[in-house]
Every structure is written in C-alpha cells, then in structure tokens.
Amino acid sequence: MATGRTGPGLQLQVGVNTELRALPGLLNAMGMLAMTHDEVAEATERALAQNPVLERADGHPCPGCGRHVTSGMCSRCRGHPGVSALRDGPEQGVDPFATLEADAGLDIRADCRHALGQVLAHLTARGLLDCGPGEIAAAEGLDPGQVHEALRAIRAVGPPGIAATSVTELLAAQAGVLADAGLAPPWLPRLVREHLGDLAAGSTGVVVRAMGLTADQVLAGLDIIRDRLKPFAAFVANEAEAPAPTADVFLYRRPDGSLEVEVPASAWFGLQVADLAAGVPAASGAKEWLAGHEHAARRLLYQVDRRAGALLRITECAVAHQKAFLEHGPGHHHPLTRTAVAQEIGLHPSTVSRAVNGKRLRLPTGSVTDLSCLFGKGLAARAVLQKALTGGAASDQKLREELARNGFALARRTVNKYRRSLNQDV
C-alpha cells in the first residue's frame, strides 16, 4: 500500500523520467541550432502549411531586415528618413515625381519658382538630369543661379540622389545618407565617387593603396554598394526590388554607441498558436486531434526560441571580446576560439561550433558577413601584413620584423603562409 513517502530512489526515477520526456524537444532544438536562417524560415513555412493550429500574425516582412511587422518598416529600419527612401520608394503604379514639383515649390525662393517646371522637365525616369545645369540654363533661357536654386529645392524634398548628373553622383548621394545615419562607414561616399571603376574591374589592391583601407574593408564596402545602393533616385515602375541580405544574427548600434545583438526568434517570424478549442465539441475525438497539433506548434516555437537563445548568448560573448575589431577593423581583431566562448558561457564546444558554422552576421553598417569573423587567431596579423605588402614586395624576414613591431611574434614560415594566403607574390 502506498504510504505517500518518496525515497531517494523514487526521486531519482522521477527525475530521469522527466529528463527523458524533455529530451526529444531538446534534441530537436539543438538540431535546429545548426540550421541557417533560411532553413529555419523554410521549416516554419512547412509547419504553417501542415499545422492548422500554427499561424502567422497579420502583417508582412520588413523590407529592410525581414522582421514580421504589422505595417511599413520595423522601428529599427525606419529610423532615418533617407534610409527609408532608399529601401521603400513609392508603391508600384505611382508616379515617383507626382508631388515633386509641388513639394519643391514650397521650398524654393519665390523669384525662382517659375524655373522649377523647366528644370524638372530635364529629369529622366530614373531621376537623373539629362544634361548639366549650365546646359539647362542655356536651353531654357534661364539664369544659372535660378537653375541651381531649383535643383537645391528638388534635392531637398526628393529621394537621395535626385537630380544627379551621373549614376556615380547618384550612388554617392545615397552612400552619404547611409554614412550620416551610421549605417555605413564614413569613407563609403568617397569609395563610390572615386573608385567605382576600380571595383568593377576587380582592382581591390588599387583601392586599398589609394584610400588606406584594408582589403576586407574594401570588400565590405563593395557588399554595401551591391546590397543597399540603387542606380535610380526613385522607384521605377515594375522593377523588382532586390531582396534584403539574409542574416542569422543582427548587430545594431544603440544611441549611446554600444552594440546590441538580436537573433530572430518565433516572434520575428510572426508565429503564434491559434486558439481553436472553443469550436471543438468536448465529446468528440477532434479534441485529442487538436491537442496533438497544438503540442506540435508549441514545440516548434520552443525550438526556434531555443536556437535564438543559444545564438544570442554565443554572439554577445564574442562581440564583448571583439569590440575593437568591430569598431576599427581587422587590425584590432582579438584572438578568440569557440572553445573559449563555450567555457565562458557554459556550453559544450561542439554546441558553439554547430551554432557558428554557416551563420551570417549583419553589421550595423548593413553589410552581411560570416559570423565566424568574430573567431580565429590570425586575422589581425594578416591585416598588418596586408598593409605592409601594399608598399611593395618585401622579404619574409622584413615582414616578420614589421609584424613584431606591431606586437605579432610570428615565425618566418607562418609569415610566408599568411603571405601566400593573401595571394601576394614573393
């Protein structure tokens, strides 16, 4: 007969049974940890199609980052009006210049208002001028000062790059908006203005030497140009919008300059469990059927959130070690291993490796890179070596001495290995 007492053996058995019941969910969550953002998105779409209890909240993905929002853009991507103009643009079927004359008319000097319509007639469908300001003045019989005042008013109220005289000038204006908003490095406008041709030709070394940047910085700038800048000043009807680069982890800069890490969890994807129990008869088998689907839906949300929590802890730890690298570039990279992070946050090294492998990190500039950039031991030394090599060929011994002066004590064979990895000639 049961006495109500629980001895140590029974307590142990209860604990083991509880762990065994929880184990499948944990294993599935850890399996999802190895998935990329796109793979998680695909898994949730399949679940939404198969499970009547799982649903997505009303809304749509933010065009800037992909976060589920009820309307427009998310608060993070909506922070700067110029950036919003770069990402959104007017809706399809809407004339992008429909209100430009009226808006500019409110900003222009009264003595130049008559020139506004004549200057606007020289805008192409992409928002570029079809000739220079001097040619417009001569063709329309206007004073050059009136043309310049009309252009100033148009640019003050129009999207970034409006009334530019070339695509390069247009892209540089857009780059300036991103740089001013802290979403791109301050040297990006100069990179666009002076070196678009070099980038198109693949001459990264020329840009490195001319601008005093590292090769990694130049490539990061090229990623921003490809992903964030548009060859038109306003939306072109029926032109497909380039999708936002996908990332597994997002890094944002707070107003005080510190860095904040965010990992998409179930709320990011807009997932929720619908309450359908009210319409199901209590005496029917449908109740059990519904309970099974509800359990599966909640288990999926748990797995997505568990993955997000693990990635968040790992990235926050790595970012804390790599503040200088994220602020100043590869030359300030701190040697950091996955094992060290695992020990610091209390996870198994293999768990950290699964979490980092194949994942992508979106930086505060908007560019997307591998999450593994936060780990490794030789990145800073390679950056110093790259800079030393831009001045011309040098022996391994001289390069070794230069590295030593910068705090990197490396063997000559290691210097040679790094040199070959940078595809430099001896």
C-alpha positions in Angstrom: 0.0 0.0 0.0 1.3 3.5 -0.9 2.4 5.5 2.1 3.0 8.8 0.3 6.7 8.8 1.2 9.2 9.4 -1.6 12.6 7.9 -1.0 15.9 8.8 -2.9 15.4 6.0 -5.4 11.9 7.2 -6.3 13.0 10.8 -6.6 15.9 9.7 -8.9 13.4 7.7 -11.1 11.1 10.7 -11.3 13.9 12.9 -12.3 15.2 10.5 -15.0 11.6 10.1 -16.4 11.2 13.9 -16.6 14.6 14.3 -18.4 13.6 11.5 -20.9 10.3 13.2 -21.7 12.1 16.5 -22.2 15.0 15.0 -24.3 13.2 14.8 -27.7 12.4 18.5 -27.6 15.9 19.4 -26.5 17.5 17.3 -29.2 15.2 18.9 -31.9 16.1 22.3 -30.6 19.8 21.5 -30.8 19.3 20.1 -34.3 17.7 23.4 -35.3 20.7 25.2 -33.9 22.7 24.0 -36.9 20.1 25.4 -39.3 20.7 28.7 -41.1 18.1 31.5 -41.1 16.8 30.4 -44.5 16.5 26.8 -43.4 14.5 27.9 -40.3 12.3 30.0 -42.4 11.6 27.0 -44.8 10.9 24.8 -41.8 8.3 27.3 -40.4 6.7 27.6 -43.8 6.2 23.8 -44.0 4.8 23.8 -40.4 2.4 26.6 -41.2 1.1 24.6 -44.3 0.7 21.4 -42.3 -0.5 22.5 -38.8 -3.9 24.2 -38.6 -3.1 25.5 -35.1 0.1 27.3 -36.1 -0.5 30.6 -37.7 1.3 33.8 -38.7 0.1 37.1 -37.2 -1.3 39.7 -39.6 1.4 41.7 -41.3 4.4 41.2 -43.6 8.2 41.1 -43.5 10.0 44.4 -43.0 11.6 45.2 -46.4 14.8 46.3 -44.6 15.5 43.3 -42.4 12.8 40.7 -42.8 11.3 41.0 -39.3 7.5 40.5 -39.2 5.7 43.8 -38.8 2.1 44.9 -39.0 2.7 47.7 -41.5 5.5 49.6 -43.2 9.0 49.0 -41.9 10.2 48.0 -38.4 11.3 50.7 -36.0 15.0 49.8 -36.4 14.9 50.3 -40.2 12.6 53.3 -40.1 15.0 55.4 -38.0 16.3 57.6 -40.8 14.1 59.1 -43.5 16.8 58.9 -46.1 17.4 55.2 -45.4 13.7 54.6 -45.6 13.6 56.3 -49.0 16.5 54.1 -50.2 14.6 50.9 -49.1 11.0 51.7 -49.8 10.3 54.1 -52.5 6.7 54.8 -53.7 4.4 51.9 -54.4 4.2 50.3 -57.8 2.0 52.2 -60.2 2.6 55.5 -58.5 4.4 58.3 -60.4 7.5 58.9 -58.3 7.6 62.6 -59.4 3.9 63.2 -59.0 4.3 65.5 -56.0 7.9 66.6 -56.5 7.1 69.9 -58.2 4.5 70.8 -55.5 6.9 69.9 -52.7 9.8 71.7 -54.2 7.6 74.7 -54.9 7.2 75.1 -51.1 11.0 75.2 -50.6 12.2 77.3 -53.5 12.7 81.0 -53.5 9.8 82.9 -54.9 11.9 84.6 -57.6 13.0 81.2 -58.9 9.7 79.3 -58.8 9.0 79.9 -62.5 12.1 77.9 -63.4 11.1 74.8 -61.4 8.9 73.2 -64.1 11.5 73.8 -66.8 14.3 72.1 -64.7 12.0 69.2 -63.8 11.5 68.5 -67.5 15.1 67.5 -67.7 14.7 64.6 -65.2 14.9 61.1 -66.7 12.7 58.3 -65.4 15.5 57.3 -63.0 15.7 60.8 -61.5 18.9 61.8 -63.3 19.4 65.1 -65.2 19.7 64.6 -68.9 22.3 67.3 -69.1 24.3 69.6 -66.9 22.9 72.7 -65.1 24.7 75.1 -67.5 23.2 73.3 -70.5 19.7 73.5 -68.9 20.2 77.3 -68.3 21.2 77.8 -71.9 18.5 75.6 -73.4 15.7 77.1 -71.3 16.9 80.7 -71.3 17.3 80.8 -67.5 19.8 82.4 -65.2 22.3 79.8 -63.9 21.5 80.9 -60.4 17.8 80.1 -60.9 18.7 76.6 -62.2 20.9 75.9 -59.1 18.2 77.2 -56.8 15.6 74.9 -58.5 18.0 71.9 -58.2 18.6 72.7 -54.5 14.9 72.7 -53.8 14.3 69.5 -55.7 17.1 67.7 -53.9 15.9 69.0 -50.5 12.5 67.3 -50.9 13.3 64.4 -53.2 14.8 61.0 -52.6 18.5 60.6 -52.1 20.4 61.2 -55.4 17.5 63.0 -57.2 18.7 65.4 -60.0 22.2 63.9 -60.0 24.2 64.4 -63.3 25.5 60.8 -63.3 24.9 57.4 -61.8 28.1 57.8 -59.8 26.9 61.0 -58.2 23.5 59.4 -57.5 25.1 56.4 -55.7 27.5 58.7 -53.8 24.5 60.7 -52.5 22.8 57.5 -51.3 26.1 56.4 -49.7 26.2 59.7 -47.9 22.8 59.2 -46.4 23.7 55.7 -45.1 27.0 57.1 -43.7 25.3 60.0 -42.0 22.8 57.6 -40.4 25.7 55.5 -39.0 24.6 52.6 -41.3 27.8 52.7 -43.5 31.4 53.6 -42.9 32.2 57.3 -43.4 34.6 56.6 -46.3 31.9 54.9 -48.4 30.8 58.0 -50.4 34.5 58.6 -51.4 34.8 54.9 -52.4 31.8 55.3 -54.6 32.8 58.7 -56.1 36.5 57.8 -56.9 36.7 54.0 -57.3 33.6 52.5 -58.8 35.6 51.7 -61.9 38.4 50.0 -59.9 35.8 47.9 -58.1 34.1 46.9 -61.3 37.5 45.9 -62.7 38.3 43.9 -59.6 41.2 46.1 -58.7 40.9 45.8 -54.9 44.6 46.5 -54.4 44.4 49.9 -56.2 41.6 51.0 -53.9 43.5 49.7 -50.8 46.5 51.8 -51.7 44.6 54.9 -52.7 42.3 55.1 -49.7 44.5 53.5 -47.0 41.9 50.8 -46.2 42.3 47.1 -45.7 41.2 44.6 -48.4 38.4 43.4 -46.0 37.1 47.0 -45.6 37.0 47.5 -49.4 35.2 44.2 -49.9 32.7 45.1 -47.1 32.1 48.5 -48.9 31.5 46.7 -52.2 28.9 44.5 -50.4 27.1 47.6 -49.2 27.2 49.1 -52.7 25.7 45.9 -54.2 23.1 45.4 -51.5 22.0 48.8 -50.4 22.5 51.3 -53.3 20.2 51.7 -56.3 21.0 53.1 -59.7 17.9 55.3 -59.6 16.7 58.1 -57.4 13.2 56.8 -57.0 11.1 53.7 -57.6 11.0 52.6 -61.2 7.6 51.0 -62.0 7.6 47.2 -62.4 11.3 47.0 -61.5 11.9 44.2 -59.0 13.3 45.2 -55.6 16.5 43.4 -54.6 15.8 41.3 -51.5 17.5 42.3 -48.3 20.5 40.1 -47.5 19.5 37.4 -45.1 21.3 37.0 -41.8 21.1 34.7 -38.7 22.3 37.4 -36.3 21.8 41.2 -36.4 24.1 43.7 -34.8 22.7 47.2 -34.1 24.3 50.3 -32.7 22.4 51.9 -29.8 22.2 55.7 -29.5 25.0 55.7 -26.9 27.3 53.9 -29.4 27.2 50.5 -27.7 26.3 47.3 -29.7 23.2 45.3 -29.4 22.8 41.7 -30.6 19.4 40.3 -31.9 18.7 36.8 -33.2 15.3 36.1 -34.9 13.1 34.1 -32.6 9.5 32.9 -33.1 8.0 36.4 -32.8 10.4 37.6 -35.5 8.8 35.2 -37.9 5.3 36.3 -36.7 4.5 32.8 -35.4 1.7 32.2 -32.9 -0.6 29.4 -31.8 -4.2 29.9 -32.6 -6.9 29.0 -30.0 -9.3 26.8 -31.8 -10.6 24.8 -28.8 -13.8 26.8 -28.4 -15.3 25.5 -31.6 -14.4 21.8 -31.0 -17.1 19.5 -29.3 -15.8 18.2 -25.9 -17.1 14.6 -26.6 -15.5 14.2 -30.0 -12.1 12.8 -31.0 -11.3 16.1 -32.5 -10.3 17.4 -29.1 -7.4 14.9 -29.0 -6.6 15.7 -32.6 -6.4 19.4 -31.8 -4.3 18.9 -28.7 -1.7 17.0 -30.8 -1.4 19.8 -33.3 -1.2 22.4 -30.5 1.6 20.5 -28.9 3.5 20.3 -32.2 3.0 24.0 -32.7 4.3 25.0 -29.3 7.2 22.6 -29.7 8.2 24.3 -32.9 8.1 27.8 -31.3 10.2 26.4 -28.4 12.8 25.0 -30.8 13.0 28.3 -32.7 13.4 30.3 -29.5 15.9 27.8 -28.1 18.0 28.2 -31.2 17.8 32.0 -30.9 18.7 32.0 -27.2 21.8 29.9 -27.8 23.0 32.0 -30.8 22.3 35.2 -28.8 24.5 34.1 -25.8 27.3 33.0 -28.1 27.3 36.2 -30.2 27.0 38.5 -27.2 30.1 36.9 -25.7 32.1 37.1 -28.9 31.0 40.7 -29.5 32.2 41.6 -26.0 35.6 40.3 -26.9 35.7 41.9 -30.4 34.6 45.5 -29.7 37.8 46.9 -31.1 37.6 44.8 -34.2 34.0 45.8 -34.9 34.9 49.5 -34.3 38.2 49.7 -36.1 38.6 46.8 -38.4 40.7 43.6 -38.8 43.9 45.1 -37.4 42.2 45.1 -34.0 40.9 41.6 -34.1 41.3 39.7 -30.8 42.3 36.0 -30.9 39.2 34.1 -29.8 38.3 30.4 -30.1 35.0 28.7 -30.0 36.2 26.6 -27.1 37.0 29.8 -25.1 33.5 31.1 -25.7 31.9 27.8 -24.8 33.8 27.7 -21.5 32.8 31.3 -20.7 29.1 30.8 -21.2 28.8 27.2 -20.0 28.1 25.4 -23.3 29.8 22.4 -24.9 32.4 23.5 -27.6 30.6 21.3 -30.2 27.4 23.3 -29.5 29.2 26.6 -30.2 30.7 25.1 -33.4 27.3 24.0 -34.6 25.8 27.4 -33.8 28.5 29.4 -35.6 29.0 27.2 -38.6 27.4 28.6 -41.8 25.7 31.5 -40.0 25.7 35.1 -41.2 26.1 38.3 -39.2 24.6 41.6 -40.3 26.7 44.5 -39.1 25.5 47.9 -38.0 26.5 49.2 -41.5 24.0 46.9 -43.1 26.6 44.7 -44.7 26.4 40.9 -44.1 29.4 38.7 -43.3 30.2 35.3 -41.8 29.6 35.1 -38.1 32.9 33.2 -37.9 34.7 36.6 -38.5 34.4 37.1 -34.7 36.6 34.0 -34.1 40.1 33.0 -35.1 43.7 33.9 -34.2 45.4 35.3 -37.3 43.1 38.0 -38.7 44.8 41.0 -37.0 48.3 39.7 -38.1 47.0 39.3 -41.7 45.6 42.8 -41.7 49.0 44.2 -40.6 50.7 42.0 -43.2 48.3 43.2 -46.0 49.1 46.9 -45.1 52.8 46.2 -45.2 52.6 44.5 -48.6 50.8 47.4 -50.2 54.0 49.4 -50.1 55.7 46.9 -52.4 57.4 43.5 -52.2 59.5 42.7 -49.1 61.3 39.6 -47.8 59.6 37.3 -45.3 62.2 38.4 -42.7 61.4 42.1 -43.1 57.7 41.4 -43.0 58.3 39.4 -39.8 60.1 42.4 -38.3 57.3 44.7 -39.2 54.8 42.3 -37.6 56.9 42.2 -34.5 56.9 46.0 -34.2 53.1 45.7 -34.2 53.0 43.1 -31.4 52.9 39.9 -33.5 55.7 37.5 -32.9 55.5 35.0 -35.7 57.9 32.5 -37.3 59.1 33.1 -40.8 57.2 30.1 -42.1 54.0 31.5 -40.6 54.6 34.8 -42.3 55.1 33.0 -45.6 51.9 31.1 -45.1 49.9 34.2 -44.4 51.6 35.9 -47.4 50.6 33.1 -49.7 47.0 33.1 -48.3 46.8 36.8 -49.3 47.8 35.8 -52.9 50.8 38.0 -52.9 54.0 37.4 -54.9 57.3 36.9 -53.2 
